[in-house]
């Protein structure tokens, strides 16, 4: 097939708006893409089309996104479009690859160990800061909050010595005492240096500094990658933008895509300012908007647009799908009744033949999901939990992988590898948190039925797992998904139950948050993300007083 025919074929799969993105082959380009408008399709076809007409060299193209799952999807689409040479990675993975390669030349010695979870180092930092009497080391929520605050400081380029002065400028204050966090942050950096370790924020900072300060490194990196595509650009932090600037240099071959209405990670340092100011930084930029919503019914999109309109958060959508049911709202007297109602609905859907993997229950907090998990277990309903915790860092998953590694060395004669795997997994399939091991078993059954997975044994299964660990690409399984609203971003299901849409929970209110309109707007964007995960049916529920967002949407009266 000639390049001209192939290029035209690439464009045929796109609507007019997506086609406008694809043919904008020279940067700078800014794509404002609403939820479910086909942004990944548009930007991958842009890369493939530009390669087909000779404008873009796939070997010198870097496509960046925020999650390993999204990067994997992008790689798969690019392969199917005939451009497998394009590097599609998370920003952190791209930086780590460069840092590891140039470390001996720039820094000397071995590369520091990478910290994939901060919990152990934060625990030690609390002890060194002599705060064990004030901060509960056993509290996972506390550890998560402290780790998040350290991450915010580092991606915002705030040193431990400047933390207290900078925190006073933030609209949303941390739930933990700022003086205590400053002490833990200082101790955390000290522990890390002593252990010769680095976290993901260090990877970004060191890579950026290396490119900025080392001319030879800068020239080699900028020669390697000349064309950039950046997804989820509304979630860029100041440190990530600094790295992107270092990669790009004085060139303008950059295409960014994002949605201001889905900015929900301000607590982690993300800011839409770089997306919103793109045209000011690049006056010649072509700005294209994707407005046709392919994911949800007109009824769901109408509700989503109502939420957007309230604070002019982003691009309203035009529905392309057939009509469906109006989003429903149910009131309950308390949390127990609400969860019992959701579990009963899920049972009914499964009885009617609905596939479990097409159902999700979304909540504002992890605590809500913990209560729901217990109810799902009691009802013997299979589920998986998606949250911000890295799947392969979970203690049960790490212990299981250790057993698989040991077992794969000496295969058991006369026993199938699947039976051996089930035996290894048996001790883990009890208690409340069985979803992780169950997902790994389901992956094994999938691979066993895949003709491309040969030979079929524990060693090959382990190689698949090790590859997924490296990419932080957890397995999925055909069960109901439970997720926080933050963890649900980028995903979609046929039927979504959005629980706890109550005043005090969504927007989440405590002594340190939601004291101003900026914080309320962030919670409203989170509500918008939850709504737009649903394709066909959206069920909202609350206990006590309904959320102001439900009233604003016109679904309940004040």
SULGI-V960073 format. One record per backbone hydrogen bond with DSSP energy under -0.5 kcal/mol. NH is the residue of the N-H (numbers start at 0). CO is the residue of the C=O. If there is no record, write none. Layout:
BEGIN
nh=NH co=CO
nh=NH co=CO
END
This chain:
BEGIN
nh=5 co=1
nh=6 co=2
nh=7 co=3
nh=8 co=4
nh=9 co=5
nh=10 co=6
nh=11 co=7
nh=12 co=8
nh=12 co=9
nh=13 co=10
nh=18 co=14
nh=19 co=15
nh=20 co=16
nh=21 co=17
nh=22 co=18
nh=23 co=19
nh=23 co=20
nh=24 co=22
nh=27 co=253
nh=28 co=253
nh=29 co=285
nh=30 co=255
nh=31 co=29
nh=31 co=287
nh=32 co=30
nh=32 co=257
nh=33 co=31
nh=33 co=289
nh=36 co=33
nh=41 co=37
nh=42 co=38
nh=43 co=39
nh=44 co=40
nh=45 co=41
nh=46 co=42
nh=47 co=43
nh=48 co=44
nh=49 co=45
nh=50 co=46
nh=51 co=47
nh=52 co=48
nh=53 co=50
nh=54 co=49
nh=55 co=49
nh=57 co=55
nh=59 co=56
nh=60 co=57
nh=61 co=226
nh=62 co=86
nh=63 co=61
nh=63 co=228
nh=64 co=88
nh=70 co=66
nh=71 co=67
nh=72 co=68
nh=73 co=69
nh=74 co=70
nh=75 co=71
nh=76 co=72
nh=77 co=73
nh=78 co=74
nh=79 co=75
nh=80 co=76
nh=81 co=78
nh=82 co=77
nh=85 co=82
nh=86 co=60
nh=87 co=85
nh=88 co=62
nh=88 co=86
nh=90 co=64
nh=93 co=89
nh=94 co=90
nh=95 co=91
nh=96 co=92
nh=97 co=93
nh=98 co=94
nh=99 co=95
nh=100 co=96
nh=101 co=97
nh=102 co=98
nh=105 co=101
nh=106 co=102
nh=107 co=102
nh=112 co=195
nh=114 co=197
nh=115 co=113
nh=121 co=117
nh=122 co=118
nh=123 co=119
nh=124 co=120
nh=125 co=121
nh=126 co=122
nh=127 co=123
nh=128 co=124
nh=129 co=126
nh=130 co=125
nh=133 co=130
nh=134 co=130
nh=136 co=134
nh=138 co=135
nh=139 co=137
nh=142 co=138
nh=143 co=139
nh=144 co=140
nh=145 co=141
nh=146 co=142
nh=147 co=143
nh=148 co=144
nh=149 co=145
nh=150 co=146
nh=151 co=147
nh=152 co=148
nh=153 co=149
nh=154 co=150
nh=155 co=151
nh=156 co=153
nh=157 co=152
nh=158 co=156
nh=161 co=158
nh=162 co=158
nh=162 co=159
nh=165 co=161
nh=166 co=162
nh=167 co=163
nh=168 co=165
nh=169 co=166
nh=172 co=170
nh=172 co=511
nh=180 co=176
nh=181 co=177
nh=182 co=178
nh=183 co=179
nh=184 co=180
nh=185 co=181
nh=186 co=182
nh=187 co=183
nh=188 co=184
nh=189 co=185
nh=190 co=186
nh=191 co=187
nh=192 co=188
nh=193 co=189
nh=194 co=190
nh=195 co=192
nh=196 co=191
nh=197 co=112
nh=202 co=198
nh=203 co=199
nh=204 co=200
nh=205 co=201
nh=206 co=202
nh=207 co=203
nh=208 co=204
nh=209 co=205
nh=210 co=206
nh=211 co=207
nh=212 co=208
nh=213 co=209
nh=214 co=212
nh=217 co=213
nh=218 co=214
nh=219 co=215
nh=220 co=216
nh=221 co=217
nh=222 co=218
nh=223 co=219
nh=224 co=220
nh=225 co=59
nh=225 co=223
nh=226 co=59
nh=227 co=252
nh=228 co=61
nh=229 co=254
nh=230 co=63
nh=230 co=228
nh=232 co=256
nh=234 co=231
nh=235 co=232
nh=237 co=268
nh=238 co=154
nh=240 co=236
nh=241 co=237
nh=242 co=238
nh=243 co=239
nh=244 co=240
nh=245 co=241
nh=246 co=242
nh=247 co=243
nh=248 co=244
nh=250 co=247
nh=253 co=251
nh=254 co=227
nh=255 co=28
nh=256 co=229
nh=257 co=30
nh=261 co=258
nh=262 co=259
nh=263 co=261
nh=267 co=264
nh=268 co=265
nh=269 co=264
nh=270 co=235
nh=273 co=270
nh=275 co=271
nh=276 co=272
nh=277 co=274
nh=279 co=276
nh=280 co=276
nh=281 co=277
nh=284 co=281
nh=285 co=27
nh=286 co=284
nh=287 co=29
nh=287 co=285
nh=289 co=31
nh=290 co=288
nh=292 co=290
nh=292 co=317
nh=293 co=35
nh=293 co=291
nh=294 co=35
nh=296 co=534
nh=300 co=296
nh=301 co=297
nh=302 co=298
nh=303 co=299
nh=304 co=300
nh=305 co=301
nh=306 co=302
nh=307 co=303
nh=308 co=304
nh=309 co=305
nh=310 co=306
nh=310 co=307
nh=311 co=307
nh=312 co=307
nh=317 co=290
nh=318 co=316
nh=319 co=292
nh=320 co=295
nh=327 co=537
nh=329 co=539
nh=331 co=541
nh=337 co=333
nh=338 co=334
nh=339 co=335
nh=340 co=336
nh=341 co=337
nh=342 co=338
nh=343 co=339
nh=344 co=340
nh=345 co=341
nh=346 co=342
nh=347 co=343
nh=348 co=344
nh=349 co=345
nh=350 co=346
nh=351 co=347
nh=352 co=349
nh=353 co=348
nh=357 co=354
nh=358 co=355
nh=359 co=494
nh=360 co=480
nh=361 co=496
nh=362 co=482
nh=368 co=364
nh=369 co=365
nh=370 co=366
nh=371 co=367
nh=372 co=368
nh=373 co=369
nh=374 co=370
nh=375 co=371
nh=376 co=372
nh=377 co=373
nh=378 co=374
nh=379 co=376
nh=380 co=375
nh=381 co=379
nh=383 co=479
nh=385 co=383
nh=385 co=481
nh=386 co=384
nh=392 co=389
nh=393 co=390
nh=397 co=393
nh=398 co=394
nh=399 co=395
nh=400 co=396
nh=401 co=397
nh=402 co=398
nh=403 co=399
nh=404 co=400
nh=405 co=401
nh=406 co=402
nh=407 co=403
nh=408 co=404
nh=408 co=405
nh=409 co=405
nh=410 co=408
nh=412 co=410
nh=414 co=411
nh=419 co=415
nh=420 co=416
nh=421 co=417
nh=422 co=418
nh=423 co=419
nh=424 co=420
nh=425 co=421
nh=427 co=424
nh=428 co=424
nh=428 co=425
nh=429 co=427
nh=433 co=431
nh=437 co=433
nh=438 co=434
nh=439 co=435
nh=440 co=436
nh=441 co=437
nh=442 co=438
nh=443 co=439
nh=444 co=440
nh=445 co=441
nh=446 co=442
nh=447 co=443
nh=448 co=444
nh=449 co=446
nh=450 co=448
nh=452 co=449
nh=453 co=451
nh=456 co=454
nh=460 co=456
nh=461 co=457
nh=462 co=458
nh=463 co=459
nh=464 co=460
nh=465 co=461
nh=466 co=462
nh=467 co=463
nh=468 co=464
nh=469 co=465
nh=470 co=466
nh=471 co=467
nh=471 co=468
nh=472 co=467
nh=473 co=471
nh=478 co=476
nh=479 co=381
nh=480 co=358
nh=481 co=383
nh=482 co=360
nh=483 co=385
nh=484 co=362
nh=487 co=483
nh=488 co=484
nh=488 co=485
nh=490 co=487
nh=492 co=532
nh=494 co=357
nh=495 co=536
nh=496 co=359
nh=497 co=495
nh=497 co=538
nh=498 co=361
nh=498 co=496
nh=500 co=540
nh=501 co=499
nh=502 co=544
nh=503 co=506
nh=504 co=501
nh=505 co=501
nh=505 co=506
nh=508 co=503
nh=509 co=512
nh=519 co=515
nh=520 co=516
nh=521 co=517
nh=522 co=518
nh=523 co=519
nh=524 co=520
nh=525 co=521
nh=526 co=522
nh=527 co=523
nh=528 co=524
nh=529 co=525
nh=530 co=526
nh=531 co=527
nh=532 co=529
nh=533 co=530
nh=534 co=492
nh=535 co=493
nh=536 co=493
nh=538 co=495
nh=539 co=327
nh=539 co=537
nh=540 co=497
nh=541 co=329
nh=543 co=331
nh=546 co=500
nh=549 co=546
nh=550 co=546
nh=551 co=547
nh=552 co=548
nh=553 co=550
nh=554 co=549
nh=555 co=549
END
